Amino acid sequence: MPLPLIPAIAVGIAAVTAAVGAKKGFDAKRDMDQAKALNQTSQDIAKEAEEFVEMARENTNEAITELGQEKIRILSTSINEFVVNFEKIKNINLKDSDGIDELRNFNPSSESFKQLKNASFEAKTIAINGLAAIGSGALLAYGTYSVVMSGLGGLLVTATTGTALGTLSGVAATNATLAWLGGGALAAGGLGVAGGMMVLGGIVAGPALAIGGAIFASQAKSALNDAYGNYDKAKAFKAQAKNIGIALKAIYTRANQLTELLKKLDVFFVHQVSVLRFIIKSRGMNWDDYSEVEKQEIYKCVQLAKTIKVILDSSLLKQEGQLEEASAYVVENGNKYLETLMQG
């Protein structure tokens, strides 16, 4: 016997409704699975980018710190030896130096020499107390800025008392990149960590990628849309991290170049200072008693001191936080001078 018409229609509608419901449930599960997978991919991308930036920051921090330590080492040893012995010479006259115009006004009473002397004595005090007496922030500043001409005594003065100094002052305190490289934020009103990242690559913070909590089927499509948005954020974050990495690599490379240049020049300088000491010991302290050969040896010593002083006075970063382009010329000229020393 055939079923009544209305019950048959009802059964059909119920079947269609069940099928539609099942499809919606399937679609919701598919969207949720896709959203979770996409979010996981986004989180992996962001984590990799964050680890890349942190590794680059640590490497750059280490390179600048090493440069700061090398400056202190040279100032407290060979430069200090030069200063102590050079100022013993009476009636010194470098005006007859062999074509070296920049040496003619360099003598114990010149401002340039006094700056070098003060910096060497300060570094000597630091070396006696040990590098542990100063904080990483001060070492970074020592590696970043001029330590002779402008002086960083305000940064390092507490080292003489054995009090750790980890803060930045003066121009260093306005440099957000320097603060970020040191792993800290600026003390008062500065941009700090975020500012350092902004200067180097336009990035402020990592993207928020998590979609937390249980998400009901009715939210599945929204979750998928959010996941696509997170993926876009992660890709943008990765691109910005690459920019930061490029900027940090340039700073890292330049810091290493300056450190290596100082080390190589110091090999020649140490020898020349020993020659200076020998001349003073064997011939006395009166410039007029020296032979032309001995005067030429002293010229060489002074020229090395002046060249090293230029490097010590070279800033690695601008006040705004970017790499100082002028430091490239310092490296180039320093290496050219080094070549002449090696050939001679």
C-alpha positions as CSV (number, residue, x, y, z in Angstrom):
1,M,0.0,0.0,0.0
2,P,1.5,3.4,-1.0
3,L,2.5,5.8,1.8
4,P,0.4,8.9,2.3
5,L,1.7,11.8,0.3
6,I,2.4,14.3,3.2
7,P,4.3,11.8,5.4
8,A,6.4,10.9,2.3
9,I,7.3,14.6,1.7
10,A,8.2,15.0,5.4
11,V,10.5,12.0,5.2
12,G,12.2,13.5,2.1
13,I,12.6,16.9,3.8
14,A,14.1,15.3,6.9
15,A,16.5,13.4,4.7
16,V,17.6,16.5,2.8
17,T,17.9,18.4,6.1
18,A,20.1,15.7,7.6
19,A,22.3,15.7,4.5
20,V,22.6,19.4,4.6
21,G,23.4,19.3,8.3
22,A,26.0,16.6,7.7
23,K,27.6,18.7,4.9
24,K,27.7,21.7,7.1
25,G,29.3,19.7,9.9
26,F,31.8,18.3,7.4
27,D,32.6,21.8,6.1
28,A,33.0,23.1,9.6
29,K,35.4,20.4,10.5
30,R,37.4,20.9,7.3
31,D,37.6,24.6,7.9
32,M,38.7,24.1,11.5
33,D,41.4,21.6,10.5
34,Q,42.6,23.9,7.8
35,A,42.6,26.9,10.2
36,K,44.6,24.9,12.8
37,A,47.1,23.7,10.2
38,L,47.5,27.2,8.8
39,N,47.9,28.7,12.3
40,Q,50.6,26.1,13.1
41,T,52.4,27.0,9.9
42,S,52.2,30.7,10.8
43,Q,53.5,30.1,14.2
44,D,56.4,28.1,12.9
45,I,57.3,30.9,10.4
46,A,57.1,33.5,13.2
47,K,59.2,31.5,15.6
48,E,61.9,30.9,13.0
49,A,62.0,34.6,12.2
50,E,62.2,35.5,15.9
51,E,65.0,33.1,16.5
52,F,66.8,34.4,13.5
53,V,66.6,38.0,14.7
54,E,67.7,37.0,18.3
55,M,70.7,35.1,16.9
56,A,71.7,38.1,14.8
57,R,71.2,40.5,17.8
58,E,73.4,38.3,20.0
59,N,76.2,38.0,17.3
60,T,76.2,41.7,16.7
61,N,76.2,42.4,20.5
62,E,79.2,40.2,20.8
63,A,81.1,41.8,17.9
64,I,80.6,45.4,19.3
65,T,81.5,44.3,22.8
66,E,84.7,42.7,21.4
67,L,85.5,46.0,19.6
68,G,85.0,47.9,22.9
69,Q,87.3,45.5,24.7
70,E,89.9,45.8,22.0
71,K,89.8,49.6,22.3
72,I,90.3,49.3,26.1
73,R,93.2,46.9,25.6
74,I,95.1,49.0,23.1
75,L,94.5,52.2,25.1
76,S,95.6,50.7,28.3
77,T,98.7,49.0,26.9
78,S,100.5,50.2,23.7
79,I,98.9,53.6,23.6
80,N,99.6,54.2,27.3
81,E,103.2,53.1,26.8
82,F,103.5,55.6,23.9
83,V,101.9,58.4,25.8
84,V,104.2,57.9,28.9
85,N,107.3,57.8,26.8
86,F,106.5,60.3,24.1
87,E,105.9,63.1,26.6
88,K,109.3,62.6,28.1
89,I,111.0,64.1,25.0
90,K,112.0,67.7,25.3
91,N,112.0,70.3,22.5
92,I,110.2,67.9,20.2
93,N,109.7,69.2,16.7
94,L,107.8,67.2,14.1
95,K,107.6,70.0,11.6
96,D,110.4,68.4,9.6
97,S,108.7,65.1,9.3
98,D,108.9,63.5,5.9
99,G,105.8,64.8,4.2
100,I,103.5,63.9,7.1
101,D,101.6,67.2,7.5
102,E,99.2,65.8,10.1
103,L,102.1,65.1,12.5
104,R,103.5,68.6,12.6
105,N,101.2,69.9,15.3
106,F,101.3,66.7,17.4
107,N,103.2,67.1,20.6
108,P,102.7,66.7,24.3
109,S,101.0,70.1,24.6
110,S,98.6,69.6,21.7
111,E,94.9,69.0,22.3
112,S,95.0,65.8,20.3
113,F,97.8,64.3,22.4
114,K,96.0,65.4,25.6
115,Q,92.8,63.6,24.5
116,L,94.8,60.4,23.7
117,K,96.5,60.7,27.1
118,N,93.3,61.1,29.1
119,A,91.7,58.2,27.2
120,S,94.7,55.9,27.8
121,F,94.8,56.7,31.5
122,E,91.1,56.0,31.8
123,A,91.4,52.7,30.0
124,K,94.4,51.8,32.2
125,T,92.2,52.3,35.3
126,I,89.5,50.2,33.8
127,A,91.9,47.4,32.9
128,I,93.3,47.4,36.4
129,N,89.8,47.0,37.9
130,G,88.9,44.5,35.3
131,L,86.3,44.6,32.5
132,A,83.8,43.0,34.9
133,A,83.7,46.3,36.7
134,I,81.7,47.8,33.9
135,G,78.4,46.7,32.5
136,S,77.6,45.4,29.0
137,G,75.8,48.7,28.1
138,A,79.0,50.7,28.7
139,L,81.1,48.2,26.8
140,L,78.7,48.4,23.9
141,A,78.9,52.2,24.0
142,Y,82.7,52.0,24.2
143,G,82.7,49.9,21.0
144,T,80.2,52.1,19.3
145,Y,81.4,55.6,19.8
146,S,84.6,57.7,19.9
147,V,86.6,57.0,23.0
148,V,89.3,59.7,22.5
149,M,88.0,62.8,20.9
150,S,84.6,63.0,22.5
151,G,85.4,60.8,25.5
152,L,83.2,58.4,27.4
153,G,84.4,59.2,30.9
154,G,80.9,59.7,32.1
155,L,80.0,56.2,31.1
156,L,82.9,54.5,32.8
157,V,83.7,56.7,35.8
158,T,82.1,54.3,38.3
159,A,84.4,51.5,37.1
160,T,87.1,53.0,39.2
161,T,85.1,52.3,42.4
162,G,84.3,48.7,41.3
163,T,80.6,49.5,40.9
164,A,79.1,47.8,37.9
165,L,77.9,50.2,35.3
166,G,75.2,48.9,33.0
167,T,73.4,52.0,32.1
168,L,73.9,54.3,29.1
169,S,74.4,58.0,29.3
170,G,74.7,61.0,26.9
171,V,74.4,60.2,23.2
172,A,74.3,56.5,23.9
173,A,71.2,56.8,26.0
174,T,69.3,58.2,23.0
175,N,70.3,55.3,20.8
176,A,67.4,52.8,20.8
177,T,69.4,50.3,18.6
178,L,72.2,50.3,21.1
179,A,69.8,49.6,24.0
180,W,68.1,46.8,22.1
181,L,71.4,45.2,21.1
182,G,72.3,45.1,24.8
183,G,69.1,43.3,25.6
184,G,67.5,46.1,27.5
185,A,65.2,49.1,27.2
186,L,66.0,52.8,27.6
187,A,65.5,53.9,31.2
188,A,63.4,57.0,30.7
189,G,61.1,57.8,27.9
190,G,63.1,56.2,25.1
191,L,62.0,53.8,22.4
192,G,64.2,51.0,23.8
193,V,63.7,47.5,22.3
194,A,60.9,48.4,20.0
195,G,62.8,51.5,18.8
196,G,65.9,49.5,18.0
197,M,63.9,47.1,15.9
198,M,62.1,50.0,14.2
199,V,65.3,51.7,13.2
200,L,66.7,48.5,11.7
201,G,63.7,47.1,9.9
202,G,60.4,48.8,10.7
203,I,59.3,46.1,13.1
204,V,57.9,46.6,16.5
205,A,56.7,43.3,17.8
206,G,56.0,39.7,16.7
207,P,52.5,39.1,15.3
208,A,49.7,37.7,17.5
209,L,49.1,34.3,15.9
210,A,47.2,32.1,18.4
211,I,43.5,31.5,18.2
212,G,42.9,30.2,21.6
213,G,40.1,28.2,23.2
214,A,37.5,25.9,21.8
215,I,35.9,27.1,18.6
216,F,32.4,26.0,17.8
217,A,31.4,24.9,14.3
218,S,29.5,28.2,13.8
219,Q,32.9,30.0,14.2
220,A,34.8,27.7,11.8
221,K,34.7,30.0,8.8
222,S,35.7,33.0,10.9
223,A,38.6,31.0,12.4
224,L,39.8,30.1,8.9
225,N,39.6,33.8,7.8
226,D,41.6,34.7,11.0
227,A,44.1,32.0,10.1
228,Y,44.7,33.4,6.7
229,G,45.2,36.8,8.3
230,N,47.7,35.3,10.7
231,Y,49.6,33.7,7.9
232,D,49.9,37.1,6.1
233,K,51.2,38.6,9.3
234,A,53.7,35.8,9.8
235,K,55.0,36.3,6.2
236,A,55.3,40.0,6.7
237,F,57.1,39.4,10.0
238,K,59.6,37.1,8.2
239,A,60.3,39.8,5.6
240,Q,60.9,42.4,8.3
241,A,63.1,40.0,10.2
242,K,65.2,39.6,7.1
243,N,65.6,43.4,6.9
244,I,66.8,43.5,10.5
245,G,69.2,40.6,9.8
246,I,70.7,42.5,6.9
247,A,71.2,45.6,9.0
248,L,72.7,43.7,11.9
249,K,75.0,41.8,9.5
250,A,76.4,45.1,8.2
251,I,77.0,46.3,11.8
252,Y,78.5,43.0,12.8
253,T,80.8,43.0,9.8
254,R,82.0,46.6,10.3
255,A,82.7,45.9,14.0
256,N,84.8,42.9,13.2
257,Q,86.7,44.8,10.5
258,L,87.5,47.6,13.0
259,T,88.6,45.1,15.6
260,E,90.9,43.2,13.2
261,L,92.3,46.4,11.9
262,L,93.2,47.6,15.4
263,K,94.8,44.2,16.2
264,K,97.0,44.2,13.1
265,L,98.1,47.8,13.5
266,D,98.9,47.3,17.1
267,V,101.4,44.6,16.2
268,F,103.5,47.3,14.3
269,F,102.7,49.9,17.0
270,V,104.0,47.7,19.9
271,H,107.3,47.3,18.0
272,Q,107.6,51.0,17.2
273,V,106.9,51.9,20.8
274,S,109.7,49.6,21.9
275,V,112.0,51.5,19.4
276,L,110.9,54.8,20.9
277,R,111.7,53.5,24.4
278,F,115.2,52.3,23.3
279,I,115.9,55.7,21.7
280,I,115.0,57.6,24.9
281,K,117.0,55.1,27.0
282,S,120.1,55.2,24.8
283,R,120.1,58.8,23.5
284,G,118.3,60.7,26.3
285,M,115.2,62.9,26.2
286,N,116.4,65.9,24.1
287,W,115.0,65.9,20.5
288,D,118.0,67.8,19.2
289,D,120.3,65.0,20.3
290,Y,118.6,62.5,18.0
291,S,119.9,61.4,14.6
292,E,117.8,61.8,11.5
293,V,117.3,58.0,11.5
294,E,116.1,58.1,15.1
295,K,113.7,61.0,14.3
296,Q,112.3,59.1,11.4
297,E,111.6,56.1,13.8
298,I,109.8,58.4,16.1
299,Y,107.8,59.8,13.2
300,K,106.7,56.3,12.3
301,C,105.6,55.8,15.9
302,V,103.6,59.0,16.0
303,Q,101.9,58.2,12.7
304,L,100.8,54.8,14.0
305,A,99.5,56.4,17.1
306,K,97.5,59.0,15.0
307,T,96.2,56.3,12.7
308,I,95.0,54.2,15.7
309,K,93.5,57.3,17.3
310,V,91.4,57.9,14.1
311,I,90.0,54.3,14.4
312,L,89.3,54.7,18.1
313,D,87.5,57.9,17.3
314,S,85.4,56.3,14.6
315,S,81.7,55.8,15.5
316,L,80.1,52.6,14.5
317,L,76.5,53.8,14.7
318,K,74.8,57.1,14.1
319,Q,73.0,58.6,17.0
320,E,69.7,57.5,15.3
321,G,70.9,53.9,15.4
322,Q,71.9,53.1,11.8
323,L,75.4,52.0,10.7
324,E,77.8,55.0,10.3
325,E,78.8,55.0,6.6
326,A,82.0,57.0,7.4
327,S,83.4,54.0,9.3
328,A,83.8,52.3,5.9
329,Y,86.4,54.9,4.8
330,V,88.2,54.5,8.2
331,V,88.5,50.7,7.5
332,E,89.5,51.3,3.9
333,N,92.2,53.9,4.7
334,G,93.4,52.0,7.7
335,N,93.9,48.9,5.6
336,K,95.8,50.9,2.9
337,Y,98.1,52.2,5.6
338,L,98.5,48.7,6.9
339,E,99.6,47.5,3.5
340,T,102.3,50.1,3.3
341,L,103.6,48.9,6.7
342,M,103.6,45.3,5.6
343,Q,105.5,46.2,2.4
344,G,108.0,48.4,4.2
